[in-house]
Amino acid sequence: MSQKQRLEEYLNVMGRINPLQAWSELGIYRLSARINELRGTMKIETKTIEVENQFGEKCRVACYVVVK
């Protein structure tokens, strides 16, 4: 199964993903590239969320949400 296929399946079930989830759960490092590939077949919005990094610092990352 390709990264694109794994991501599409994940989004169909979960409805959203951020880069940290993509890396840890799907092994996808360049999430934005895979999202760009899917935008031709799925409507996906980009939102910004705040997460905590491994040092306890707050960081802002993209969160990709499927619009149904």
C-alpha positions as CSV (number, residue, x, y, z in Angstrom):
1,M,0.0,0.0,0.0
2,S,1.4,3.4,-0.9
3,Q,1.6,6.4,1.5
4,K,-1.2,8.1,-0.5
5,Q,-3.4,5.1,-0.1
6,R,-2.7,4.8,3.6
7,L,-3.4,8.5,4.1
8,E,-6.7,8.4,2.1
9,E,-7.9,5.4,4.2
10,Y,-6.9,7.2,7.4
11,L,-8.7,10.4,6.4
12,N,-11.9,8.5,5.4
13,V,-12.0,7.0,8.9
14,M,-10.6,9.7,11.2
15,G,-11.5,12.9,9.2
16,R,-8.3,14.8,10.1
17,I,-4.6,14.5,10.5
18,N,-1.6,16.5,11.5
19,P,2.1,16.0,10.7
20,L,2.9,14.3,14.1
21,Q,0.1,11.8,13.6
22,A,1.2,11.2,10.0
23,W,4.8,10.4,11.0
24,S,4.0,8.2,14.1
25,E,0.9,6.4,12.7
26,L,1.5,6.2,9.0
27,G,5.2,6.7,8.5
28,I,4.6,9.7,6.3
29,Y,7.2,12.4,6.7
30,R,6.1,14.8,3.9
31,L,2.4,15.0,4.7
32,S,1.8,18.2,2.8
33,A,3.0,16.5,-0.4
34,R,0.6,13.6,0.1
35,I,-2.2,16.0,0.9
36,N,-1.6,17.9,-2.3
37,E,-1.9,14.6,-4.2
38,L,-5.3,13.9,-2.6
39,R,-6.7,17.3,-3.1
40,G,-7.7,16.3,-6.6
41,T,-10.1,13.7,-5.3
42,M,-11.0,14.9,-1.8
43,K,-11.9,18.3,-0.4
44,I,-9.4,19.0,2.3
45,E,-9.1,22.2,4.4
46,T,-5.9,23.3,6.2
47,K,-6.3,24.6,9.8
48,T,-3.6,25.6,12.2
49,I,-3.5,23.9,15.7
50,E,-1.3,24.3,18.7
51,V,0.6,21.2,20.0
52,E,3.2,20.6,22.5
53,N,6.6,19.4,21.4
54,Q,8.9,16.9,23.2
55,F,10.4,19.8,25.3
56,G,6.9,21.0,26.5
57,E,7.0,24.0,24.2
58,K,3.9,25.1,22.3
59,C,4.1,24.9,18.5
60,R,1.7,25.6,15.7
61,V,1.3,22.9,13.0
62,A,-1.1,22.3,10.1
63,C,-4.1,20.1,10.6
64,Y,-5.7,18.7,7.5
65,V,-9.5,18.2,7.7
66,V,-11.7,16.4,5.2
67,V,-14.8,18.5,4.3
68,K,-17.8,16.3,3.7
